[in-house]
């Protein structure tokens, strides 16, 4: 009935900060390509993702798609 459906894509990646690896979860609304939530943490856990999800402001029906890429790293 007046619910606006929001499709959110999540990306979970890692970045190096001060010689340590940190994990970044970013949530992007596909309809307007705006970041609707993010969280950075020291561990790749469900809590990291839930913290990013809790930042979504609009109470809507949400579909979430997680995409995982494993890039090759040269040493």
PDB file of N, H, CA, C and O in Angstrom:
ATOM      1  N   UNK A   1       0.817  -1.148   0.000  1.00  0.00           N
ATOM      2  CA  UNK A   1       0.000   0.000   0.000  1.00  0.00           C
ATOM      3  C   UNK A   1       0.870   1.222   0.000  1.00  0.00           C
ATOM      4  O   UNK A   1       1.040   1.303  -1.217  1.00  0.00           O
ATOM      5  N   UNK A   2       1.372   1.974   0.375  1.00  0.00           N
ATOM      6  H   UNK A   2       1.234   1.908   1.363  1.00  0.00           H
ATOM      7  CA  UNK A   2       2.254   3.085   0.109  1.00  0.00           C
ATOM      8  C   UNK A   2       3.696   2.793   0.404  1.00  0.00           C
ATOM      9  O   UNK A   2       4.521   3.702   0.502  1.00  0.00           O
ATOM     10  N   UNK A   3       4.007   1.500   0.549  1.00  0.00           N
ATOM     11  H   UNK A   3       3.337   0.761   0.470  1.00  0.00           H
ATOM     12  CA  UNK A   3       5.409   1.164   0.818  1.00  0.00           C
ATOM     13  C   UNK A   3       6.248   1.319  -0.440  1.00  0.00           C
ATOM     14  O   UNK A   3       5.897   0.805  -1.502  1.00  0.00           O
ATOM     15  N   UNK A   4       7.336   2.017  -0.312  1.00  0.00           N
ATOM     16  H   UNK A   4       7.622   2.434   0.551  1.00  0.00           H
ATOM     17  CA  UNK A   4       8.284   2.187  -1.404  1.00  0.00           C
ATOM     18  C   UNK A   4       9.367   1.135  -1.236  1.00  0.00           C
ATOM     19  O   UNK A   4      10.021   1.064  -0.195  1.00  0.00           O
ATOM     20  N   UNK A   5       9.551   0.322  -2.261  1.00  0.00           N
ATOM     21  H   UNK A   5       9.020   0.380  -3.107  1.00  0.00           H
ATOM     22  CA  UNK A   5      10.549  -0.733  -2.186  1.00  0.00           C
ATOM     23  C   UNK A   5      11.925  -0.156  -2.481  1.00  0.00           C
ATOM     24  O   UNK A   5      12.097   0.607  -3.431  1.00  0.00           O
ATOM     25  N   UNK A   6      12.894  -0.520  -1.671  1.00  0.00           N
ATOM     26  H   UNK A   6      12.755  -1.140  -0.899  1.00  0.00           H
ATOM     27  CA  UNK A   6      14.244  -0.016  -1.807  1.00  0.00           C
ATOM     28  C   UNK A   6      15.175  -1.206  -2.018  1.00  0.00           C
ATOM     29  O   UNK A   6      15.187  -2.143  -1.220  1.00  0.00           O
ATOM     30  N   UNK A   7      15.953  -1.163  -3.097  1.00  0.00           N
ATOM     31  H   UNK A   7      15.944  -0.402  -3.745  1.00  0.00           H
ATOM     32  CA  UNK A   7      16.927  -2.224  -3.342  1.00  0.00           C
ATOM     33  C   UNK A   7      18.288  -1.687  -2.940  1.00  0.00           C
ATOM     34  O   UNK A   7      18.741  -0.659  -3.444  1.00  0.00           O
ATOM     35  N   UNK A   8      18.928  -2.394  -2.030  1.00  0.00           N
ATOM     36  H   UNK A   8      18.560  -3.229  -1.621  1.00  0.00           H
ATOM     37  CA  UNK A   8      20.212  -1.971  -1.482  1.00  0.00           C
ATOM     38  C   UNK A   8      21.268  -3.010  -1.847  1.00  0.00           C
ATOM     39  O   UNK A   8      21.064  -4.212  -1.672  1.00  0.00           O
ATOM     40  N   UNK A   9      22.400  -2.523  -2.357  1.00  0.00           N
ATOM     41  H   UNK A   9      22.565  -1.547  -2.499  1.00  0.00           H
ATOM     42  CA  UNK A   9      23.531  -3.389  -2.661  1.00  0.00           C
ATOM     43  C   UNK A   9      24.585  -3.144  -1.595  1.00  0.00           C
ATOM     44  O   UNK A   9      24.873  -1.999  -1.249  1.00  0.00           O
ATOM     45  N   UNK A  10      25.157  -4.217  -1.079  1.00  0.00           N
ATOM     46  H   UNK A  10      24.923  -5.148  -1.361  1.00  0.00           H
ATOM     47  CA  UNK A  10      26.186  -4.101  -0.037  1.00  0.00           C
ATOM     48  C   UNK A  10      27.537  -4.533  -0.592  1.00  0.00           C
ATOM     49  O   UNK A  10      27.636  -5.490  -1.359  1.00  0.00           O
ATOM     50  N   UNK A  11      28.559  -3.816  -0.193  1.00  0.00           N
ATOM     51  H   UNK A  11      28.479  -3.038   0.430  1.00  0.00           H
ATOM     52  CA  UNK A  11      29.933  -4.177  -0.546  1.00  0.00           C
ATOM     53  C   UNK A  11      30.719  -4.262   0.751  1.00  0.00           C
ATOM     54  O   UNK A  11      30.681  -3.352   1.579  1.00  0.00           O
ATOM     55  N   UNK A  12      31.419  -5.350   0.912  1.00  0.00           N
ATOM     56  H   UNK A  12      31.450  -6.090   0.239  1.00  0.00           H
ATOM     57  CA  UNK A  12      32.249  -5.562   2.099  1.00  0.00           C
ATOM     58  C   UNK A  12      33.677  -5.732   1.616  1.00  0.00           C
ATOM     59  O   UNK A  12      33.986  -6.670   0.880  1.00  0.00           O
ATOM     60  N   UNK A  13      34.545  -4.820   2.034  1.00  0.00           N
ATOM     61  H   UNK A  13      34.294  -4.059   2.632  1.00  0.00           H
ATOM     62  CA  UNK A  13      35.927  -4.855   1.572  1.00  0.00           C
ATOM     63  C   UNK A  13      36.857  -4.532   2.727  1.00  0.00           C
ATOM     64  O   UNK A  13      36.405  -4.215   3.827  1.00  0.00           O
ATOM     65  N   UNK A  14      38.145  -4.610   2.478  1.00  0.00           N
ATOM     66  H   UNK A  14      38.512  -4.868   1.585  1.00  0.00           H
ATOM     67  CA  UNK A  14      39.101  -4.312   3.538  1.00  0.00           C
ATOM     68  C   UNK A  14      40.052  -3.219   3.066  1.00  0.00           C
ATOM     69  O   UNK A  14      40.373  -3.113   1.883  1.00  0.00           O
ATOM     70  N   UNK A  15      40.492  -2.411   4.027  1.00  0.00           N
ATOM     71  H   UNK A  15      40.231  -2.498   4.989  1.00  0.00           H
ATOM     72  CA  UNK A  15      41.435  -1.332   3.759  1.00  0.00           C
ATOM     73  C   UNK A  15      42.499  -1.338   4.846  1.00  0.00           C
ATOM     74  O   UNK A  15      42.233  -1.689   5.995  1.00  0.00           O
ATOM     75  N   UNK A  16      43.689  -0.949   4.469  1.00  0.00           N
ATOM     76  H   UNK A  16      43.905  -0.664   3.535  1.00  0.00           H
ATOM     77  CA  UNK A  16      44.793  -0.937   5.436  1.00  0.00           C
ATOM     78  C   UNK A  16      44.934   0.465   6.024  1.00  0.00           C
ATOM     79  O   UNK A  16      45.053   1.450   5.295  1.00  0.00           O
ATOM     80  N   UNK A  17      44.920   0.537   7.353  1.00  0.00           N
ATOM     81  H   UNK A  17      44.824  -0.263   7.945  1.00  0.00           H
ATOM     82  CA  UNK A  17      45.056   1.800   8.067  1.00  0.00           C
ATOM     83  C   UNK A  17      46.081   1.594   9.173  1.00  0.00           C
ATOM     84  O   UNK A  17      45.910   0.732  10.035  1.00  0.00           O
ATOM     85  N   UNK A  18      47.140   2.383   9.145  1.00  0.00           N
ATOM     86  H   UNK A  18      47.279   3.083   8.444  1.00  0.00           H
ATOM     87  CA  UNK A  18      48.193   2.293  10.172  1.00  0.00           C
ATOM     88  C   UNK A  18      48.686   0.869  10.377  1.00  0.00           C
ATOM     89  O   UNK A  18      48.723   0.382  11.507  1.00  0.00           O
ATOM     90  N   UNK A  19      49.063   0.201   9.296  1.00  0.00           N
ATOM     91  H   UNK A  19      49.033   0.597   8.378  1.00  0.00           H
ATOM     92  CA  UNK A  19      49.634  -1.146   9.339  1.00  0.00           C
ATOM     93  C   UNK A  19      48.655  -2.226   9.799  1.00  0.00           C
ATOM     94  O   UNK A  19      49.071  -3.340  10.116  1.00  0.00           O
ATOM     95  N   UNK A  20      47.362  -1.909   9.839  1.00  0.00           N
ATOM     96  H   UNK A  20      47.024  -1.004   9.582  1.00  0.00           H
ATOM     97  CA  UNK A  20      46.350  -2.888  10.249  1.00  0.00           C
ATOM     98  C   UNK A  20      45.243  -2.934   9.210  1.00  0.00           C
ATOM     99  O   UNK A  20      44.931  -1.932   8.567  1.00  0.00           O
ATOM    100  N   UNK A  21      44.653  -4.116   9.057  1.00  0.00           N
ATOM    101  H   UNK A  21      44.906  -4.930   9.580  1.00  0.00           H
ATOM    102  CA  UNK A  21      43.536  -4.270   8.146  1.00  0.00           C
ATOM    103  C   UNK A  21      42.237  -3.942   8.876  1.00  0.00           C
ATOM    104  O   UNK A  21      42.009  -4.395   9.997  1.00  0.00           O
ATOM    105  N   UNK A  22      41.391  -3.150   8.224  1.00  0.00           N
ATOM    106  H   UNK A  22      41.576  -2.782   7.313  1.00  0.00           H
ATOM    107  CA  UNK A  22      40.063  -2.826   8.721  1.00  0.00           C
ATOM    108  C   UNK A  22      39.058  -3.195   7.642  1.00  0.00           C
ATOM    109  O   UNK A  22      39.392  -3.206   6.458  1.00  0.00           O
ATOM    110  N   UNK A  23      37.845  -3.492   8.038  1.00  0.00           N
ATOM    111  H   UNK A  23      37.573  -3.482   9.001  1.00  0.00           H
ATOM    112  CA  UNK A  23      36.808  -3.896   7.104  1.00  0.00           C
ATOM    113  C   UNK A  23      35.776  -2.792   6.971  1.00  0.00           C
ATOM    114  O   UNK A  23      35.400  -2.155   7.955  1.00  0.00           O
ATOM    115  N   UNK A  24      35.322  -2.573   5.742  1.00  0.00           N
ATOM    116  H   UNK A  24      35.628  -3.090   4.943  1.00  0.00           H
ATOM    117  CA  UNK A  24      34.355  -1.535   5.436  1.00  0.00           C
ATOM    118  C   UNK A  24      33.145  -2.172   4.769  1.00  0.00           C
ATOM    119  O   UNK A  24      33.275  -2.871   3.765  1.00  0.00           O
ATOM    120  N   UNK A  25      31.979  -1.929   5.328  1.00  0.00           N
ATOM    121  H   UNK A  25      31.873  -1.361   6.145  1.00  0.00           H
ATOM    122  CA  UNK A  25      30.723  -2.372   4.737  1.00  0.00           C
ATOM    123  C   UNK A  25      29.977  -1.118   4.283  1.00  0.00           C
ATOM    124  O   UNK A  25      29.689  -0.235   5.090  1.00  0.00           O
ATOM    125  N   UNK A  26      29.664  -1.045   2.981  1.00  0.00           N
ATOM    126  H   UNK A  26      29.898  -1.763   2.326  1.00  0.00           H
ATOM    127  CA  UNK A  26      28.963   0.099   2.409  1.00  0.00           C
ATOM    128  C   UNK A  26      27.655  -0.386   1.805  1.00  0.00           C
ATOM    129  O   UNK A  26      27.633  -1.390   1.093  1.00  0.00           O
ATOM    130  N   UNK A  27      26.566   0.318   2.084  1.00  0.00           N
ATOM    131  H   UNK A  27      26.584   1.133   2.663  1.00  0.00           H
ATOM    132  CA  UNK A  27      25.251   0.001   1.531  1.00  0.00           C
ATOM    133  C   UNK A  27      24.839   1.118   0.581  1.00  0.00           C
ATOM    134  O   UNK A  27      24.833   2.290   0.960  1.00  0.00           O
ATOM    135  N   UNK A  28      24.493   0.755  -0.657  1.00  0.00           N
ATOM    136  H   UNK A  28      24.498  -0.197  -0.965  1.00  0.00           H
ATOM    137  CA  UNK A  28      24.126   1.737  -1.675  1.00  0.00           C
ATOM    138  C   UNK A  28      22.709   1.462  -2.159  1.00  0.00           C
ATOM    139  O   UNK A  28      22.376   0.328  -2.503  1.00  0.00           O
ATOM    140  N   UNK A  29      21.875   2.500  -2.186  1.00  0.00           N
ATOM    141  H   UNK A  29      22.146   3.421  -1.907  1.00  0.00           H
ATOM    142  CA  UNK A  29      20.523   2.416  -2.719  1.00  0.00           C
ATOM    143  C   UNK A  29      20.631   2.460  -4.243  1.00  0.00           C
ATOM    144  O   UNK A  29      21.132   3.438  -4.797  1.00  0.00           O
ATOM    145  N   UNK A  30      20.167   1.412  -4.923  1.00  0.00           N
ATOM    146  H   UNK A  30      19.760   0.617  -4.472  1.00  0.00           H
ATOM    147  CA  UNK A  30      20.305   1.356  -6.377  1.00  0.00           C
ATOM    148  C   UNK A  30      19.438   2.372  -7.109  1.00  0.00           C
ATOM    149  O   UNK A  30      19.788   2.779  -8.217  1.00  0.00           O
ATOM    150  N   UNK A  31      18.328   2.792  -6.531  1.00  0.00           N
ATOM    151  H   UNK A  31      18.044   2.462  -5.630  1.00  0.00           H
ATOM    152  CA  UNK A  31      17.445   3.713  -7.251  1.00  0.00           C
ATOM    153  C   UNK A  31      18.067   5.093  -7.440  1.00  0.00           C
ATOM    154  O   UNK A  31      17.849   5.727  -8.472  1.00  0.00           O
ATOM    155  N   UNK A  32      18.835   5.570  -6.461  1.00  0.00           N
ATOM    156  H   UNK A  32      19.012   5.056  -5.622  1.00  0.00           H
ATOM    157  CA  UNK A  32      19.447   6.896  -6.603  1.00  0.00           C
ATOM    158  C   UNK A  32      20.964   6.879  -6.405  1.00  0.00           C
ATOM    159  O   UNK A  32      21.610   7.927  -6.420  1.00  0.00           O
ATOM    160  N   UNK A  33      21.525   5.686  -6.219  1.00  0.00           N
ATOM    161  H   UNK A  33      21.001   4.834  -6.207  1.00  0.00           H
ATOM    162  CA  UNK A  33      22.980   5.482  -6.064  1.00  0.00           C
ATOM    163  C   UNK A  33      23.576   6.277  -4.903  1.00  0.00           C
ATOM    164  O   UNK A  33      24.717   6.734  -4.975  1.00  0.00           O
ATOM    165  N   UNK A  34      22.811   6.434  -3.859  1.00  0.00           N
ATOM    166  H   UNK A  34      21.884   6.063  -3.801  1.00  0.00           H
ATOM    167  CA  UNK A  34      23.277   7.124  -2.664  1.00  0.00           C
ATOM    168  C   UNK A  34      23.708   6.106  -1.616  1.00  0.00           C
ATOM    169  O   UNK A  34      23.116   5.034  -1.496  1.00  0.00           O
ATOM    170  N   UNK A  35      24.736   6.450  -0.866  1.00  0.00           N
ATOM    171  H   UNK A  35      25.217   7.322  -0.964  1.00  0.00           H
ATOM    172  CA  UNK A  35      25.153   5.603   0.253  1.00  0.00           C
ATOM    173  C   UNK A  35      24.141   5.787   1.368  1.00  0.00           C
ATOM    174  O   UNK A  35      23.926   6.903   1.839  1.00  0.00           O
ATOM    175  N   UNK A  36      23.517   4.695   1.791  1.00  0.00           N
ATOM    176  H   UNK A  36      23.691   3.788   1.408  1.00  0.00           H
ATOM    177  CA  UNK A  36      22.490   4.771   2.830  1.00  0.00           C
ATOM    178  C   UNK A  36      22.987   4.249   4.171  1.00  0.00           C
ATOM    179  O   UNK A  36      22.297   4.380   5.182  1.00  0.00           O
ATOM    180  N   UNK A  37      24.174   3.662   4.187  1.00  0.00           N
ATOM    181  H   UNK A  37      24.735   3.556   3.366  1.00  0.00           H
ATOM    182  CA  UNK A  37      24.742   3.177   5.432  1.00  0.00           C
ATOM    183  C   UNK A  37      26.149   2.674   5.213  1.00  0.00           C
ATOM    184  O   UNK A  37      26.491   2.206   4.127  1.00  0.00           O
ATOM    185  N   UNK A  38      26.960   2.770   6.243  1.00  0.00           N
ATOM    186  H   UNK A  38      26.682   3.150   7.125  1.00  0.00           H
ATOM    187  CA  UNK A  38      28.310   2.216   6.192  1.00  0.00           C
ATOM    188  C   UNK A  38      28.813   2.006   7.607  1.00  0.00           C
ATOM    189  O   UNK A  38      28.323   2.620   8.555  1.00  0.00           O
ATOM    190  N   UNK A  39      29.784   1.142   7.732  1.00  0.00           N
ATOM    191  H   UNK A  39      30.182   0.644   6.962  1.00  0.00           H
ATOM    192  CA  UNK A  39      30.424   0.939   9.033  1.00  0.00           C
ATOM    193  C   UNK A  39      31.821   0.367   8.797  1.00  0.00           C
ATOM    194  O   UNK A  39      32.027  -0.433   7.884  1.00  0.00           O
ATOM    195  N   UNK A  40      32.764   0.778   9.616  1.00  0.00           N
ATOM    196  H   UNK A  40      32.596   1.427  10.358  1.00  0.00           H
ATOM    197  CA  UNK A  40      34.142   0.299   9.555  1.00  0.00           C
ATOM    198  C   UNK A  40      34.438  -0.412  10.870  1.00  0.00           C
ATOM    199  O   UNK A  40      34.096   0.079  11.945  1.00  0.00           O
ATOM    200  N   UNK A  41      35.078  -1.572  10.769  1.00  0.00           N
ATOM    201  H   UNK A  41      35.356  -1.970   9.896  1.00  0.00           H
ATOM    202  CA  UNK A  41      35.415  -2.318  11.975  1.00  0.00           C
ATOM    203  C   UNK A  41      36.696  -3.123  11.797  1.00  0.00           C
ATOM    204  O   UNK A  41      37.211  -3.270  10.688  1.00  0.00           O
ATOM    205  N   UNK A  42      37.188  -3.630  12.893  1.00  0.00           N
ATOM    206  H   UNK A  42      36.771  -3.511  13.794  1.00  0.00           H
ATOM    207  CA  UNK A  42      38.431  -4.407  12.872  1.00  0.00           C
ATOM    208  C   UNK A  42      38.211  -5.857  12.497  1.00  0.00           C
ATOM    209  O   UNK A  42      39.164  -6.568  12.179  1.00  0.00           O
ATOM    210  N   UNK A  43      36.947  -6.310  12.531  1.00  0.00           N
ATOM    211  H   UNK A  43      36.173  -5.732  12.789  1.00  0.00           H
ATOM    212  CA  UNK A  43      36.638  -7.710  12.241  1.00  0.00           C
ATOM    213  C   UNK A  43      35.483  -7.792  11.254  1.00  0.00           C
ATOM    214  O   UNK A  43      34.558  -6.980  11.292  1.00  0.00           O
ATOM    215  N   UNK A  44      35.548  -8.781  10.370  1.00  0.00           N
ATOM    216  H   UNK A  44      36.299  -9.441  10.338  1.00  0.00           H
ATOM    217  CA  UNK A  44      34.489  -9.000   9.384  1.00  0.00           C
ATOM    218  C   UNK A  44      33.445  -9.913  10.016  1.00  0.00           C
ATOM    219  O   UNK A  44      33.538 -11.138   9.940  1.00  0.00           O
ATOM    220  N   UNK A  45      32.449  -9.289  10.641  1.00  0.00           N
ATOM    221  H   UNK A  45      32.373  -8.293  10.702  1.00  0.00           H
ATOM    222  CA  UNK A  45      31.430 -10.041  11.363  1.00  0.00           C
ATOM    223  C   UNK A  45      30.035  -9.570  10.943  1.00  0.00           C
ATOM    224  O   UNK A  45      29.885  -8.567  10.246  1.00  0.00           O
ATOM    225  N   UNK A  46      29.039 -10.303  11.376  1.00  0.00           N
ATOM    226  H   UNK A  46      29.160 -11.118  11.943  1.00  0.00           H
ATOM    227  CA  UNK A  46      27.657  -9.899  11.130  1.00  0.00           C
ATOM    228  C   UNK A  46      27.352  -8.570  11.828  1.00  0.00           C
ATOM    229  O   UNK A  46      26.525  -7.796  11.345  1.00  0.00           O
ATOM    230  N   UNK A  47      28.002  -8.303  12.942  1.00  0.00           N
ATOM    231  H   UNK A  47      28.673  -8.932  13.334  1.00  0.00           H
ATOM    232  CA  UNK A  47      27.796  -7.045  13.662  1.00  0.00           C
ATOM    233  C   UNK A  47      28.201  -5.847  12.800  1.00  0.00           C
ATOM    234  O   UNK A  47      27.560  -4.798  12.861  1.00  0.00           O
ATOM    235  N   UNK A  48      29.252  -5.994  12.005  1.00  0.00           N
ATOM    236  H   UNK A  48      29.773  -6.846  11.956  1.00  0.00           H
ATOM    237  CA  UNK A  48      29.687  -4.944  11.093  1.00  0.00           C
ATOM    238  C   UNK A  48      28.576  -4.613  10.095  1.00  0.00           C
ATOM    239  O   UNK A  48      28.266  -3.444   9.862  1.00  0.00           O
ATOM    240  N   UNK A  49      27.987  -5.644   9.515  1.00  0.00           N
ATOM    241  H   UNK A  49      28.239  -6.593   9.703  1.00  0.00           H
ATOM    242  CA  UNK A  49      26.912  -5.460   8.537  1.00  0.00           C
ATOM    243  C   UNK A  49      25.661  -4.901   9.211  1.00  0.00           C
ATOM    244  O   UNK A  49      25.014  -4.007   8.666  1.00  0.00           O
ATOM    245  N   UNK A  50      25.319  -5.409  10.373  1.00  0.00           N
ATOM    246  H   UNK A  50      25.845  -6.136  10.816  1.00  0.00           H
ATOM    247  CA  UNK A  50      24.126  -4.930  11.076  1.00  0.00           C
ATOM    248  C   UNK A  50      24.269  -3.457  11.476  1.00  0.00           C
ATOM    249  O   UNK A  50      23.288  -2.714  11.469  1.00  0.00           O
ATOM    250  N   UNK A  51      25.476  -3.041  11.820  1.00  0.00           N
ATOM    251  H   UNK A  51      26.273  -3.645  11.825  1.00  0.00           H
ATOM    252  CA  UNK A  51      25.704  -1.629  12.148  1.00  0.00           C
ATOM    253  C   UNK A  51      25.481  -0.746  10.931  1.00  0.00           C
ATOM    254  O   UNK A  51      24.921   0.344  11.044  1.00  0.00           O
ATOM    255  N   UNK A  52      25.917  -1.217   9.766  1.00  0.00           N
ATOM    256  H   UNK A  52      26.372  -2.103   9.674  1.00  0.00           H
ATOM    257  CA  UNK A  52      25.667  -0.466   8.531  1.00  0.00           C
ATOM    258  C   UNK A  52      24.176  -0.442   8.219  1.00  0.00           C
ATOM    259  O   UNK A  52      23.642   0.596   7.829  1.00  0.00           O
ATOM    260  N   UNK A  53      23.503  -1.571   8.384  1.00  0.00           N
ATOM    261  H   UNK A  53      23.937  -2.414   8.700  1.00  0.00           H
ATOM    262  CA  UNK A  53      22.060  -1.647   8.124  1.00  0.00           C
ATOM    263  C   UNK A  53      21.260  -0.735   9.049  1.00  0.00           C
ATOM    264  O   UNK A  53      20.237  -0.181   8.646  1.00  0.00           O
ATOM    265  N   UNK A  54      21.716  -0.582  10.270  1.00  0.00           N
ATOM    266  H   UNK A  54      22.547  -1.032  10.597  1.00  0.00           H
ATOM    267  CA  UNK A  54      20.979   0.241  11.231  1.00  0.00           C
ATOM    268  C   UNK A  54      20.982   1.722  10.860  1.00  0.00           C
ATOM    269  O   UNK A  54      20.203   2.498  11.413  1.00  0.00           O
ATOM    270  N   UNK A  55      21.846   2.121   9.932  1.00  0.00           N
ATOM    271  H   UNK A  55      22.479   1.491   9.482  1.00  0.00           H
ATOM    272  CA  UNK A  55      21.908   3.524   9.516  1.00  0.00           C
ATOM    273  C   UNK A  55      20.866   3.886   8.463  1.00  0.00           C
ATOM    274  O   UNK A  55      20.677   5.067   8.171  1.00  0.00           O
ATOM    275  N   UNK A  56      20.190   2.898   7.887  1.00  0.00           N
ATOM    276  H   UNK A  56      20.344   1.939   8.124  1.00  0.00           H
ATOM    277  CA  UNK A  56      19.179   3.196   6.873  1.00  0.00           C
ATOM    278  C   UNK A  56      18.038   3.957   7.545  1.00  0.00           C
ATOM    279  O   UNK A  56      17.419   3.465   8.489  1.00  0.00           O
ATOM    280  N   UNK A  57      17.769   5.160   7.047  1.00  0.00           N
ATOM    281  H   UNK A  57      18.271   5.560   6.280  1.00  0.00           H
ATOM    282  CA  UNK A  57      16.822   6.064   7.694  1.00  0.00           C
ATOM    283  C   UNK A  57      15.363   5.724   7.413  1.00  0.00           C
ATOM    284  O   UNK A  57      14.532   5.780   8.320  1.00  0.00           O
ATOM    285  N   UNK A  58      15.044   5.377   6.185  1.00  0.00           N
ATOM    286  H   UNK A  58      15.719   5.332   5.449  1.00  0.00           H
ATOM    287  CA  UNK A  58      13.651   5.196   5.799  1.00  0.00           C
ATOM    288  C   UNK A  58      13.167   3.798   6.139  1.00  0.00           C
ATOM    289  O   UNK A  58      13.799   2.815   5.751  1.00  0.00           O
ATOM    290  N   UNK A  59      12.056   3.691   6.858  1.00  0.00           N
ATOM    291  H   UNK A  59      11.542   4.489   7.173  1.00  0.00           H
ATOM    292  CA  UNK A  59      11.494   2.368   7.141  1.00  0.00           C
ATOM    293  C   UNK A  59      10.813   1.829   5.890  1.00  0.00           C
ATOM    294  O   UNK A  59       9.650   2.142   5.634  1.00  0.00           O
ATOM    295  N   UNK A  60      11.518   1.032   5.118  1.00  0.00           N
ATOM    296  H   UNK A  60      12.462   0.778   5.326  1.00  0.00           H
ATOM    297  CA  UNK A  60      10.990   0.503   3.866  1.00  0.00           C
ATOM    298  C   UNK A  60      11.212  -0.991   3.796  1.00  0.00           C
ATOM    299  O   UNK A  60      11.905  -1.577   4.627  1.00  0.00           O
ATOM    300  N   UNK A  61      10.617  -1.586   2.801  1.00  0.00           N
ATOM    301  H   UNK A  61      10.054  -1.110   2.126  1.00  0.00           H
ATOM    302  CA  UNK A  61      10.890  -2.993   2.511  1.00  0.00           C
ATOM    303  C   UNK A  61      12.241  -3.025   1.810  1.00  0.00           C
ATOM    304  O   UNK A  61      12.464  -2.275   0.860  1.00  0.00           O
ATOM    305  N   UNK A  62      13.125  -3.866   2.261  1.00  0.00           N
ATOM    306  H   UNK A  62      12.944  -4.475   3.033  1.00  0.00           H
ATOM    307  CA  UNK A  62      14.486  -3.861   1.732  1.00  0.00           C
ATOM    308  C   UNK A  62      14.849  -5.219   1.148  1.00  0.00           C
ATOM    309  O   UNK A  62      14.571  -6.261   1.741  1.00  0.00           O
ATOM    310  N   UNK A  63      15.469  -5.189  -0.019  1.00  0.00           N
ATOM    311  H   UNK A  63      15.694  -4.342  -0.501  1.00  0.00           H
ATOM    312  CA  UNK A  63      16.121  -6.363  -0.578  1.00  0.00           C
ATOM    313  C   UNK A  63      17.605  -6.056  -0.563  1.00  0.00           C
ATOM    314  O   UNK A  63      18.014  -4.969  -0.972  1.00  0.00           O
ATOM    315  N   UNK A  64      18.410  -6.979  -0.103  1.00  0.00           N
ATOM    316  H   UNK A  64      18.078  -7.862   0.230  1.00  0.00           H
ATOM    317  CA  UNK A  64      19.847  -6.746  -0.025  1.00  0.00           C
ATOM    318  C   UNK A  64      20.569  -7.828  -0.816  1.00  0.00           C
ATOM    319  O   UNK A  64      20.280  -9.017  -0.684  1.00  0.00           O
ATOM    320  N   UNK A  65      21.507  -7.394  -1.634  1.00  0.00           N
ATOM    321  H   UNK A  65      21.743  -6.428  -1.741  1.00  0.00           H
ATOM    322  CA  UNK A  65      22.314  -8.324  -2.409  1.00  0.00           C
ATOM    323  C   UNK A  65      23.775  -8.102  -2.040  1.00  0.00           C
ATOM    324  O   UNK A  65      24.290  -6.988  -2.142  1.00  0.00           O
ATOM    325  N   UNK A  66      24.429  -9.162  -1.614  1.00  0.00           N
ATOM    326  H   UNK A  66      24.011 -10.067  -1.531  1.00  0.00           H
ATOM    327  CA  UNK A  66      25.839  -9.069  -1.282  1.00  0.00           C
ATOM    328  C   UNK A  66      26.654  -9.606  -2.450  1.00  0.00           C
ATOM    329  O   UNK A  66      26.370 -10.676  -2.988  1.00  0.00           O
ATOM    330  N   UNK A  67      27.666  -8.845  -2.827  1.00  0.00           N
ATOM    331  H   UNK A  67      27.897  -7.975  -2.390  1.00  0.00           H
ATOM    332  CA  UNK A  67      28.545  -9.238  -3.920  1.00  0.00           C
ATOM    333  C   UNK A  67      29.924  -9.440  -3.332  1.00  0.00           C
ATOM    334  O   UNK A  67      30.419  -8.596  -2.585  1.00  0.00           O
ATOM    335  N   UNK A  68      30.540 -10.548  -3.665  1.00  0.00           N
ATOM    336  H   UNK A  68      30.138 -11.234  -4.271  1.00  0.00           H
ATOM    337  CA  UNK A  68      31.855 -10.847  -3.113  1.00  0.00           C
ATOM    338  C   UNK A  68      32.854 -11.042  -4.247  1.00  0.00           C
ATOM    339  O   UNK A  68      32.645 -11.851  -5.151  1.00  0.00           O
ATOM    340  N   UNK A  69      33.929 -10.290  -4.178  1.00  0.00           N
ATOM    341  H   UNK A  69      34.098  -9.633  -3.444  1.00  0.00           H
ATOM    342  CA  UNK A  69      35.029 -10.427  -5.135  1.00  0.00           C
ATOM    343  C   UNK A  69      36.298 -10.740  -4.349  1.00  0.00           C
ATOM    344  O   UNK A  69      36.528 -10.187  -3.273  1.00  0.00           O
ATOM    345  N   UNK A  70      37.087 -11.600  -4.879  1.00  0.00           N
ATOM    346  H   UNK A  70      36.900 -12.050  -5.753  1.00  0.00           H
ATOM    347  CA  UNK A  70      38.379 -11.900  -4.264  1.00  0.00           C
ATOM    348  C   UNK A  70      39.479 -11.484  -5.239  1.00  0.00           C
ATOM    349  O   UNK A  70      39.872 -12.265  -6.105  1.00  0.00           O
ATOM    350  N   UNK A  71      39.972 -10.259  -5.099  1.00  0.00           N
ATOM    351  H   UNK A  71      39.652  -9.625  -4.395  1.00  0.00           H
ATOM    352  CA  UNK A  71      40.999  -9.805  -6.033  1.00  0.00           C
ATOM    353  C   UNK A  71      42.319 -10.532  -5.819  1.00  0.00           C
ATOM    354  O   UNK A  71      42.641 -10.978  -4.717  1.00  0.00           O
ATOM    355  N   UNK A  72      43.052 -10.633  -6.883  1.00  0.00           N
ATOM    356  H   UNK A  72      42.790 -10.271  -7.778  1.00  0.00           H
ATOM    357  CA  UNK A  72      44.402 -11.223  -6.764  1.00  0.00           C
ATOM    358  C   UNK A  72      45.330 -10.143  -6.223  1.00  0.00           C
ATOM    359  O   UNK A  72      45.279  -8.989  -6.649  1.00  0.00           O
ATOM    360  N   UNK A  73      46.160 -10.531  -5.297  1.00  0.00           N
ATOM    361  H   UNK A  73      46.201 -11.468  -4.952  1.00  0.00           H
ATOM    362  CA  UNK A  73      47.088  -9.599  -4.672  1.00  0.00           C
ATOM    363  C   UNK A  73      48.493 -10.002  -5.034  1.00  0.00           C
ATOM    364  O   UNK A  73      48.899 -11.144  -4.817  1.00  0.00           O
ATOM    365  N   UNK A  74      49.238  -9.060  -5.588  1.00  0.00           N
ATOM    366  H   UNK A  74      48.908  -8.133  -5.764  1.00  0.00           H
ATOM    367  CA  UNK A  74      50.640  -9.339  -5.891  1.00  0.00           C
ATOM    368  C   UNK A  74      51.487  -8.967  -4.693  1.00  0.00           C
ATOM    369  O   UNK A  74      51.274  -7.932  -4.062  1.00  0.00           O
ATOM    370  N   UNK A  75      52.448  -9.819  -4.387  1.00  0.00           N
ATOM    371  H   UNK A  75      52.620 -10.660  -4.900  1.00  0.00           H
ATOM    372  CA  UNK A  75      53.332  -9.568  -3.249  1.00  0.00           C
ATOM    373  C   UNK A  75      54.709  -9.227  -3.746  1.00  0.00           C
ATOM    374  O   UNK A  75      55.610  -8.979  -2.945  1.00  0.00           O
TER     375      UNK A  75
END
